[in-house]
Amino acid sequence: MENRHITSGEIKAIFTIADMNKDNMISGEEWTDFRENFVIPYEEAGRADDYRMDHAGLQAALEDPIFKGITWKREGHEELS
């Protein structure tokens, strides 16, 4: 993931979200579901050619109903909605 400039913390978050049955492994089905629900909406809203997104693109991606009801947490912080 080096070419995507993803940190180890972000990799951990991706793994945690993708591992739906919490068996500490990501099956092909779990990875496909993760991509369809999280990656593809961002790629469609942003500029997929450089894997970067401006504020308007991020805002558009977060308008997708798939993100409604997700509670975002950071270690040591309150839950974010």
Buried (B, 14 or more C-beta within 10 A) or exposed (E): EEEEEEEEEEEEBBBEBBBEEEEEEBEEEBBEBBEEBBEBBBBEBBEEEEEEBEEEBEEBBBEBEEEEEEEEEEEEEEEEE
